[in-house]
Amino acid sequence: MSARLRDLLPADHADVLALNERHVDLTSPLDGPRLAALVAWADRALVLDVDGAFAGFVLTYVHGSAYDGENFAWFSERYPDLAYLDRVVVHEDFRRRGLASLLYDDVEAGCGRPLLALEVNLDPPNEPSLAFHRARGYVEVGQRESGGHRVSMLVKRLDG
């Protein structure tokens, strides 16, 4: 199996939108114009490619971005130098192969900031994601209501 991360291109938008829609309960609604805006604001907008097949995507933002997400704003008010992982979705056909770890290794190494922040649903609970992030060293720094969900606000120090 050959897996790599590459830039998210306009040709990928249909795949991103379809995958996001299948998992909208864990992400948030997304349409074409919104995706184009998110990609434009992103520090990194990447596709996970496995043997030439679309296997997922990730969007990250850094402090000072024009991104208008409320959880990003919450983190930005508290941490002056961060990268924020907004969306990461691995296609269901490619799960349980270690690809999320590969993706996170790349995002953590390449974000260029001392802190990586993200949130995970508590209600409805996303126990596999919470366990994954705890195992990678993410710690909860708060909880909040977001988009009709209760979320755990998580950070990981990347500078030692």
C-alpha positions in Angstrom: 0.0 0.0 0.0 1.3 3.4 -1.0 -0.2 6.3 1.0 0.7 10.0 0.6 -0.7 13.4 1.4 -1.0 15.9 -1.4 -2.6 19.3 -1.9 -6.4 19.3 -2.2 -7.3 20.4 -5.7 -10.5 21.6 -7.3 -10.8 18.1 -8.9 -11.1 16.6 -5.4 -14.0 18.8 -4.3 -16.7 16.3 -5.3 -15.0 13.5 -3.3 -14.5 15.8 -0.3 -18.1 16.9 -0.3 -19.4 13.4 -0.6 -17.2 12.1 2.2 -18.0 15.0 4.4 -21.8 14.5 3.8 -21.5 10.8 4.9 -19.9 11.9 8.2 -21.7 15.2 8.7 -22.8 14.2 12.2 -19.1 14.3 13.2 -18.1 17.3 11.0 -20.5 20.0 9.9 -22.5 20.7 6.7 -20.4 21.7 3.7 -21.2 22.8 0.1 -19.1 23.8 -2.8 -18.8 27.5 -2.1 -18.0 26.9 1.5 -15.4 24.3 0.7 -13.7 26.7 -1.7 -13.6 29.3 1.0 -12.2 26.9 3.6 -9.5 25.8 1.2 -8.6 29.4 0.5 -8.3 30.2 4.2 -6.4 27.0 5.1 -2.8 26.8 6.0 -2.9 23.2 4.8 -5.7 21.6 2.7 -4.6 18.0 1.9 -6.0 14.8 0.4 -5.0 11.4 1.6 -4.2 9.4 -1.5 -3.8 5.6 -1.2 -2.6 3.8 -4.3 -4.1 6.6 -6.4 -7.5 6.5 -4.7 -9.1 9.3 -2.6 -8.9 8.1 1.0 -9.6 11.2 3.0 -8.9 14.8 3.6 -7.7 17.3 6.2 -8.0 21.1 6.7 -5.8 23.1 9.1 -5.7 26.8 9.9 -3.2 28.9 11.8 -3.7 31.8 14.2 -4.6 34.9 12.2 -6.4 33.1 9.4 -9.6 34.6 8.1 -11.3 31.3 8.9 -14.6 32.0 10.7 -15.1 28.8 12.7 -16.3 29.3 16.3 -14.1 26.7 17.8 -11.1 28.1 15.9 -12.0 31.5 17.4 -12.2 30.0 20.9 -8.7 28.5 20.6 -7.3 31.7 19.0 -8.5 33.8 21.9 -6.5 31.6 24.3 -3.4 30.6 22.3 -1.5 33.2 20.3 0.5 30.7 18.2 -1.4 27.6 17.2 -2.4 25.4 14.3 -6.0 24.2 14.3 -7.1 21.0 12.8 -10.6 21.7 11.6 -11.6 18.6 9.7 -10.0 15.3 9.2 -12.0 12.5 7.6 -10.7 9.1 6.5 -12.9 7.3 4.0 -14.6 4.3 5.6 -13.0 1.9 3.0 -9.6 2.8 4.2 -10.0 2.7 8.0 -8.1 0.5 10.4 -4.9 0.6 8.3 -2.9 3.1 10.3 -3.7 5.9 7.9 -5.0 8.3 10.6 -1.7 8.0 12.4 0.3 8.6 9.2 -1.9 11.7 8.5 -1.5 13.0 12.1 2.3 12.4 12.0 2.5 14.6 8.9 0.1 17.3 10.2 1.9 17.5 13.6 5.4 17.6 12.0 4.4 20.1 9.3 2.2 22.6 11.1 5.1 24.8 12.1 3.5 25.9 15.3 4.1 25.0 18.9 0.5 23.8 19.5 -2.0 21.9 17.6 -5.7 22.3 18.6 -8.9 20.5 17.7 -12.2 19.4 19.2 -13.9 16.0 19.4 -17.6 15.4 20.0 -18.7 14.4 23.5 -22.4 14.5 22.7 -22.9 12.5 20.7 -19.8 10.8 22.0 -17.0 9.9 19.6 -15.1 7.5 21.9 -12.7 6.1 19.2 -11.6 9.6 18.4 -11.2 10.6 22.0 -9.1 7.5 22.7 -7.0 8.1 19.6 -6.2 11.7 20.6 -5.5 10.8 24.2 -3.0 8.2 23.0 -1.3 10.8 20.8 -0.8 13.1 23.8 -3.8 15.5 23.3 -5.2 17.0 26.5 -8.5 18.6 27.2 -8.4 22.3 27.9 -12.2 22.9 28.0 -15.6 21.9 26.8 -18.2 23.9 25.0 -21.4 23.7 23.0 -20.7 23.8 19.3 -23.2 23.3 16.4 -25.6 21.5 18.6 -22.9 19.2 20.1 -20.9 19.2 23.3 -17.2 19.0 22.4 -14.0 18.5 24.1 -11.4 21.1 23.3 -8.0 19.4 22.9 -4.5 20.6 22.4 -1.1 19.0 22.0 2.2 20.8 22.6 4.5 20.1 19.6 7.6 22.0 20.8 8.9 19.6 23.3 
